[in-house]
Amino acid sequence: MVVAKRNLLRMLRIPEVVIFGLVQPIMFVVMFSYIFGGSITLPGAGTDAGAYREFLMGGIFAQTVTFAVAGASAGIAEDMQKGIIDRFRSLPMARGAVLTGRTFADLVQTAVILLVMSLVALLVGWRIHDGIVNALGAFGLLLLLGYAFTWIGALIGLSVRTPEAATSGGLVWLFPLTFISVAFVPSENMPSLLQPVAEWNPFSATVLAVRELFGNLPPNYQAPDVWPMQHPALASLLWSIAIIAVFRTLAVRKYKRAAS
């Protein structure tokens, strides 16, 4: 918690980090809503712009929380480069505390960004249709996915030499992950070779789960007949837990070697 507080105070003293973190998702909301709305066909809704706007928001929310990986990787790489990690080594603290504190601070920042994005989405016509309890469950799945991905960012930050390389390494693989998914178009609209990739993508499970919980699926929507798409909330939960378990273990092990 001390390490988390240190990182949160740093974010407050450099507010442009949070501000610039908000610019990209807001741009995505506006551009995708008004440029692609009405031009993409949705099963059961055709090219209705309003239906696509609600369909889109689950994907934008999920994309935004996963982009926290870049901040986590760059922040840890910067601490490594400046020697702050060496100072932490001299303190009587658990090896995993530095990384856990960093990822928890990133989770708080992600929650703030998600709140602002929700307000922007409401302004462009997005609505919650299935009640506050389901909506809270959707936001919980989104934050859990974002937290899982910050552990991937932690591993990347410990594996490169500069913050610039960490930022690039944290984003370059995210674009195919998010675009080869059901975030922006249904998997039925993709080439047949990409459909299984999109349907088994952990990102897709969270996107579909939050759409169901928000009540943003098109009328008469039929999910693909594969397990993650038929049980998206459970699949999202299992994927996020698995990612945390694997990448936290790898990141802490890498940290011990890097700080030894």
C-alpha positions as CSV (number, residue, x, y, z in Angstrom):
1,M,0.0,0.0,0.0
2,V,2.9,2.3,0.6
3,V,4.3,1.7,-2.9
4,A,0.8,2.2,-4.3
5,K,0.4,5.5,-2.5
6,R,3.8,6.6,-3.9
7,N,2.7,5.9,-7.4
8,L,-0.7,7.6,-6.9
9,L,0.9,10.7,-5.6
10,R,3.2,10.8,-8.6
11,M,0.2,10.6,-10.9
12,L,-1.4,13.5,-9.0
13,R,1.7,15.6,-9.4
14,I,1.9,14.8,-13.1
15,P,-1.7,15.2,-14.1
16,E,-0.9,15.3,-17.8
17,V,-0.4,11.5,-17.6
18,V,-4.0,11.0,-16.7
19,I,-5.2,13.7,-19.1
20,F,-3.4,12.2,-22.1
21,G,-4.7,8.8,-21.0
22,L,-8.2,10.1,-21.4
23,V,-7.7,11.7,-24.8
24,Q,-7.3,8.6,-26.9
25,P,-10.4,6.7,-25.6
26,I,-12.6,9.8,-25.9
27,M,-11.4,10.1,-29.5
28,F,-12.2,6.5,-30.1
29,V,-15.7,6.9,-28.7
30,V,-16.5,10.0,-30.9
31,M,-14.9,8.7,-34.1
32,F,-16.2,5.2,-34.0
33,S,-19.7,6.4,-33.0
34,Y,-20.1,9.0,-35.7
35,I,-17.8,7.7,-38.5
36,F,-18.5,3.9,-38.5
37,G,-22.0,4.1,-37.0
38,G,-24.5,3.4,-39.7
39,S,-21.9,1.7,-42.0
40,I,-21.4,-1.6,-40.1
41,T,-24.0,-4.3,-40.2
42,L,-25.0,-5.9,-37.0
43,P,-26.9,-9.2,-36.8
44,G,-30.5,-8.4,-35.9
45,A,-30.1,-4.6,-36.2
46,G,-28.8,-4.0,-39.7
47,T,-26.9,-0.7,-40.1
48,D,-28.8,1.2,-37.3
49,A,-26.4,3.8,-36.0
50,G,-27.9,3.9,-32.5
51,A,-27.6,0.1,-32.2
52,Y,-24.0,0.2,-33.3
53,R,-23.2,3.0,-30.8
54,E,-24.3,0.8,-27.9
55,F,-22.7,-2.3,-29.4
56,L,-19.4,-0.3,-29.7
57,M,-19.1,0.9,-26.1
58,G,-18.3,-2.5,-24.6
59,G,-15.4,-2.8,-27.0
60,I,-14.1,0.7,-26.3
61,F,-14.4,0.2,-22.6
62,A,-12.4,-3.1,-22.8
63,Q,-9.8,-1.6,-25.1
64,T,-9.3,1.4,-22.8
65,V,-8.7,-0.8,-19.7
66,T,-6.2,-3.0,-21.5
67,F,-4.2,0.0,-22.7
68,A,-3.2,0.5,-19.1
69,V,-0.5,-2.1,-19.9
70,A,1.6,0.7,-21.6
71,G,1.6,2.9,-18.5
72,A,2.5,0.0,-16.2
73,S,5.4,-1.1,-18.5
74,A,6.7,2.4,-19.0
75,G,6.5,3.3,-15.3
76,I,8.4,0.2,-14.1
77,A,11.0,0.6,-16.8
78,E,11.5,4.2,-15.7
79,D,12.0,3.1,-12.1
80,M,14.5,0.5,-13.2
81,Q,16.4,3.1,-15.3
82,K,16.5,5.7,-12.5
83,G,17.7,3.2,-9.9
84,I,14.6,3.5,-7.7
85,I,14.3,-0.3,-7.7
86,D,17.8,-0.5,-6.3
87,R,16.6,1.7,-3.4
88,F,13.7,-0.6,-2.8
89,R,16.1,-3.5,-2.6
90,S,17.7,-2.1,0.5
91,L,14.4,-2.0,2.4
92,P,12.9,-4.8,4.4
93,M,9.9,-5.5,2.1
94,A,8.5,-8.3,0.0
95,R,9.9,-8.6,-3.5
96,G,6.5,-8.6,-5.0
97,A,5.4,-5.5,-3.1
98,V,6.9,-3.1,-5.7
99,L,5.0,-4.6,-8.6
100,T,1.8,-5.1,-6.6
101,G,1.8,-1.5,-5.5
102,R,2.4,-0.3,-9.0
103,T,-0.3,-2.4,-10.6
104,F,-2.8,-1.4,-7.8
105,A,-2.1,2.3,-8.6
106,D,-2.6,1.7,-12.3
107,L,-6.0,0.0,-11.4
108,V,-7.1,3.2,-9.6
109,Q,-6.1,5.3,-12.6
110,T,-7.9,3.0,-14.9
111,A,-11.1,3.2,-12.8
112,V,-10.9,7.1,-13.0
113,I,-10.5,6.9,-16.8
114,L,-13.4,4.4,-17.1
115,L,-15.6,6.7,-15.1
116,V,-14.9,9.7,-17.3
117,M,-15.4,7.5,-20.4
118,S,-18.8,6.4,-19.1
119,L,-19.9,10.0,-18.9
120,V,-18.7,10.7,-22.4
121,A,-20.5,7.6,-23.7
122,L,-23.7,8.8,-22.0
123,L,-23.4,12.0,-23.9
124,V,-23.2,10.3,-27.3
125,G,-26.2,8.1,-26.6
126,W,-25.0,5.0,-24.8
127,R,-27.3,3.7,-22.1
128,I,-27.5,0.9,-19.5
129,H,-30.6,-1.2,-19.9
130,D,-30.3,-4.1,-17.4
131,G,-30.0,-2.4,-14.1
132,I,-27.3,-1.1,-11.8
133,V,-26.3,-4.5,-10.3
134,N,-25.5,-6.0,-13.8
135,A,-23.8,-2.7,-14.7
136,L,-21.5,-2.9,-11.6
137,G,-20.7,-6.5,-12.6
138,A,-19.7,-5.3,-16.0
139,F,-17.4,-2.6,-14.6
140,G,-16.0,-5.2,-12.3
141,L,-15.1,-7.5,-15.2
142,L,-13.5,-4.6,-17.0
143,L,-11.4,-3.5,-14.1
144,L,-10.3,-7.1,-13.5
145,L,-9.2,-7.5,-17.1
146,G,-7.4,-4.2,-16.9
147,Y,-5.6,-5.3,-13.7
148,A,-4.6,-8.6,-15.4
149,F,-3.1,-6.8,-18.3
150,T,-1.1,-4.5,-16.0
151,W,0.8,-7.6,-14.9
152,I,1.7,-8.2,-18.5
153,G,2.9,-4.6,-18.6
154,A,5.0,-5.2,-15.5
155,L,6.8,-8.1,-17.1
156,I,7.4,-6.1,-20.2
157,G,8.8,-3.1,-18.2
158,L,11.2,-5.4,-16.4
159,S,12.3,-7.0,-19.7
160,V,13.4,-3.9,-21.6
161,R,16.0,-1.2,-21.1
162,T,14.2,2.1,-21.6
163,P,10.7,3.5,-20.9
164,E,10.3,4.3,-24.7
165,A,10.9,0.6,-25.5
166,A,8.5,-0.4,-22.8
167,T,5.7,1.9,-24.2
168,S,6.2,0.4,-27.7
169,G,6.4,-3.1,-26.4
170,G,3.3,-2.6,-24.3
171,L,1.2,-1.5,-27.2
172,V,2.4,-3.2,-30.4
173,W,0.7,-6.6,-29.6
174,L,-2.4,-5.0,-28.2
175,F,-3.7,-3.7,-31.5
176,P,-4.1,-7.1,-33.2
177,L,-5.5,-8.5,-29.9
178,T,-8.2,-5.8,-29.7
179,F,-9.0,-5.6,-33.4
180,I,-9.1,-9.4,-34.0
181,S,-12.0,-9.7,-31.6
182,V,-15.7,-8.9,-31.3
183,A,-14.9,-5.4,-30.0
184,F,-15.8,-3.4,-33.2
185,V,-17.5,-5.9,-35.5
186,P,-19.2,-9.2,-35.0
187,S,-17.1,-12.3,-35.6
188,E,-19.5,-13.3,-38.4
189,N,-18.3,-10.3,-40.4
190,M,-14.7,-11.6,-40.3
191,P,-12.9,-14.0,-42.7
192,S,-13.5,-17.6,-41.7
193,L,-9.8,-18.1,-40.6
194,L,-10.0,-15.2,-38.1
195,Q,-13.4,-16.1,-36.6
196,P,-12.0,-18.8,-34.2
197,V,-9.2,-16.5,-33.2
198,A,-11.7,-13.7,-32.4
199,E,-14.1,-16.0,-30.5
200,W,-11.4,-17.6,-28.3
201,N,-9.7,-14.2,-27.7
202,P,-9.9,-13.4,-23.9
203,F,-10.6,-9.8,-24.9
204,S,-13.7,-10.9,-26.8
205,A,-15.1,-12.7,-23.8
206,T,-15.0,-9.6,-21.7
207,V,-16.4,-7.4,-24.4
208,L,-19.4,-9.8,-25.0
209,A,-19.9,-10.2,-21.2
210,V,-20.2,-6.4,-20.6
211,R,-22.5,-6.0,-23.5
212,E,-24.8,-8.6,-22.0
213,L,-24.6,-7.0,-18.6
214,F,-25.2,-3.5,-19.9
215,G,-28.0,-4.8,-22.1
216,N,-26.3,-3.5,-25.3
217,L,-26.7,-6.5,-27.6
218,P,-28.7,-6.1,-30.8
219,P,-32.2,-7.5,-30.8
220,N,-32.3,-11.2,-31.6
221,Y,-28.5,-11.5,-31.3
222,Q,-27.2,-15.1,-31.4
223,A,-23.8,-15.6,-30.0
224,P,-21.4,-17.9,-31.9
225,D,-21.7,-21.5,-30.8
226,V,-18.3,-21.7,-29.0
227,W,-17.9,-22.0,-25.2
228,P,-16.4,-18.5,-24.5
229,M,-19.1,-16.8,-26.5
230,Q,-21.9,-18.8,-24.9
231,H,-20.6,-18.2,-21.3
232,P,-18.8,-14.8,-21.7
233,A,-18.9,-13.6,-18.1
234,L,-17.5,-16.9,-16.7
235,A,-14.9,-17.0,-19.6
236,S,-13.9,-13.4,-18.9
237,L,-13.4,-14.2,-15.2
238,L,-11.4,-17.3,-15.8
239,W,-9.2,-15.6,-18.5
240,S,-8.4,-12.7,-16.2
241,I,-7.6,-14.9,-13.2
242,A,-5.4,-17.1,-15.4
243,I,-3.5,-14.0,-16.8
244,I,-2.9,-12.7,-13.3
245,A,-1.7,-16.0,-12.0
246,V,0.7,-16.6,-14.9
247,F,2.1,-13.1,-15.4
248,R,2.3,-12.1,-11.8
249,T,4.4,-15.2,-11.2
250,L,6.6,-14.4,-14.2
251,A,6.9,-10.7,-13.3
252,V,7.9,-11.3,-9.7
253,R,10.5,-13.9,-10.8
254,K,11.9,-11.5,-13.3
255,Y,12.0,-8.7,-10.7
256,K,14.0,-10.9,-8.3
257,R,16.5,-11.6,-11.0
258,A,16.6,-8.0,-12.2
259,A,17.1,-6.7,-8.6
260,S,19.7,-9.3,-7.6
